[in-house]
Amino acid sequence: MKQIDVCLTPDLLNLHTIENTIVVVADVFRATSCMVTAFAYGVKSIIPVATVDECRLLQERGYLAAAERNARKVEGFELDNSPFTYMSDEIYGADIAMTTTNGTLAITRSRGAVKVLVGSFLNLEAVARYLRTEPYDVLVLCAGWKGRVNMEDTLFAGALVDRLKDGYAMAEDSAIMAWRLYVQGKDNLPSYLSNSSHIRRLQRLGIQKDITYCLQHDLYDVIPVLRGNSLVSMKL
């Protein structure tokens, strides 16, 4: 039977073998939610990079550039880390370079996997439906916050485990924990997450609408997948 496991933070990724595994990276607030939204609105590709300097070099080569640190836009870049920024005709057909505090770092660390997919609540069922057709084990990599575990990414991992549990065995306790956490909170995720650290961080910035949006399930039938150094939209 195929197995599904959960890595609660990229700092624990070295404990997992990913060479024969599909990795699903989740940074719910807000990088992977932005990526899914961008592809739903017609972006051509996104190059995820770990550092601001790498992103600036790509910007100098003509890419639209998005840079975020500590939940704020980095000065000098065109795009920020709000999914609403990507609901624009201006990004249609664009190639975007992106760096974020946690999400793009998690993607770049996953390059040894069979495939690297971008997951969020927004495309949860699309990801689950695709994985059911694949023969590989799955690892959900939670981007977390600066090496620490966070609630929202763990809940996404639990949601994906919940969608796949009939066809996958839960490999380790982290998958069981994430699943149980999601089952406990799924009927009202905004309330369940209300005291979490990143919710408080985002609320201080006055972007409650981003939080509400990112917790919606199954809005888009798109799956960003890493091809070489670029994310592109998988043809379903």
QUIQUIUR-V868921 format. One line per field, one symbol per residue. phi: phi as a letter, one per 40 degrees, with the letter a starting at -180 (. if undefined). burial: b if it has 24 or more other ideal C-beta (glycine too) atoms within 12 Angstrom, else e. A space follows every 50 residues. Layout:
phi=???
burial=???
This chain:
phi=.cbbbbbcadcbcccbcbcbbccbcbbdbadccccccdcccgccabccbc bcccccccccchccbbbbafgbcccgbcbbbbcccccaccccgcbbbbbb dbcccccccccccdabbbbaccbdcccccccccccccbbcbccgbfgccb ccccccdcccdccbccbbcccbccccccccccdcbccacdcccdbcccdc cccccgbdcccccccccgcbbbbcbcbgcbcbcccc
burial=ebbbbbbbbbeebeebebeebbbbbbbbbbbbbbbbbbbbbebebbbbbb ebebbeebbeeebbbbbbbebebbeebbbbbbbebbbeeebeebbbbbbb bbbbbbbbbbbebbbbbbbbbbbbbbbbebbeebebbbbbbbbbbeeebb bbbbbbbbbbbbbbbeebebbbebbebbbebbeebbeebbeebeebebbe bbeeeebeebbebbbbbebbebbbbbeeebbbbbee
